[in-house]
């Protein structure tokens, strides 16, 4: 499985590609940051994020895109920029028919470090160890993007089984629910 992790942001949008399967050593394929100038017009910044993500999608051809789920912050302008960059990432993936998964920061931290309250240094250290890197990726946005991809690789099999079980349960109940009804 090849996953593009996206840590959305307008100034720095972290991107990282990880390949592998749950239970086996993972491989970093690429890591970086799509940057936009803070003083540029919003529409131009979003376009730059879109163009940068499209380049990553072209170059690395991921099977899945994992994006950090936007959470409520006290700073509305920060959360708006993050949400807008997140939407651009989802749009780029959808345009290509690539499934998108959203993971909360605490889910990612818990998957990678064992605790949902880990700080950025702990996440960077575990990403370095899990991917057998010589040093933590810089800036932290890049390490966070790799952590998102790792989280998705590890959680996707269980999530897929759960979704399949729910679908099968619903399918079994549907004929019973409609039994005896007339159209």
C-alpha positions, -999 to 999 in steps of 0.1 A, spaced: 0 0 0 13 34 -9 -1 64 10 4 101 6 0 118 40 -10 155 40 -6 177 70 -26 206 57 -16 242 60 -14 274 39 21 285 47 35 249 51 16 219 38 35 188 49 35 159 24 50 124 29 47 91 10 50 58 28 48 24 14 42 -9 32 16 -30 50 6 -34 86 29 -56 105 59 -52 82 87 -26 81 75 5 62 95 25 37 96 63 32 92 71 -5 94 109 -2 89 137 22 86 175 18 66 206 23 45 226 -2 51 263 8 32 294 0 41 330 8 21 344 38 17 377 21 2 363 -11 -36 365 -19 -55 336 -5 -67 323 -39 -31 322 -51 -19 304 -20 -46 277 -25 -37 274 -61 0 269 -51 -10 242 -26 -31 225 -53 -2 226 -78 22 213 -53 -1 184 -43 -7 176 -79 31 173 -85 33 149 -55 4 128 -68 19 127 -103 54 117 -91 44 92 -64 11 77 -76 -3 68 -41 -32 44 -37 -46 64 -8 -44 99 6 -45 104 44 -53 140 55 -53 154 90 -89 160 101 -93 197 109 -101 202 146 -114 232 164 -88 257 175 -91 291 193 -75 309 164 -103 310 137 -80 323 109 -56 294 115 -83 267 114 -98 283 83 -65 281 64 -60 245 76 -95 236 65 -90 252 31 -57 234 25 -74 202 36 -102 207 11 -77 212 -17 -59 179 -8 -93 161 -8 -102 176 -41 -69 167 -57 -74 131 -46 -110 129 -56 -102 143 -91 -80 112 -96 -104 87 -79 -80 81 -50 -97 73 -17 -92 98 11 -91 90 48 -92 116 75 -74 110 108 -75 133 139 -42 145 153 -48 123 184 -54 92 163 -22 98 145 -2 104 177 -17 73 193 -9 51 163 27 63 160 37 69 196 12 49 217 -3 80 232 -27 106 217 -10 133 238 24 130 223 42 162 214 58 170 180 93 159 191 79 125 202 61 121 168 92 130 149 113 106 169 90 77 163 86 85 126 124 84 124 126 51 142 97 35 123 110 45 89 146 38 99 157 74 90 190 89 101 173 121 114 137 134 120 122 150 89 122 188 91 101 208 95 76 191 119 49 194 92 69 169 70 72 145 100 35 149 107 26 140 70 47 108 73 29 100 106 -4 104 89 6 79 61 19 54 88 -13 58 107 -34 50 77 -14 20 67 -17 6 102 -54 15 107 -69 9 72 -71 -29 74 -91 -27 107 -113 1 94 -120 -17 62 -130 -49 81 -153 -28 103 -169 -11 73 -174 -44 56 -190 -59 87 -213 -30 91 -223 -33 54 -229 -70 57 -250 -65 89 -270 -38 72 -275 -60 41 -287 -89 63 -312 -67 82 -326 -49 51 -346 -79 38 -360 -85 73 -370 -48 77 -388 -48 44 -404 -82 49 -442 -80 50 -443 -45 35 -460 -39 3 -450 -14 -23 
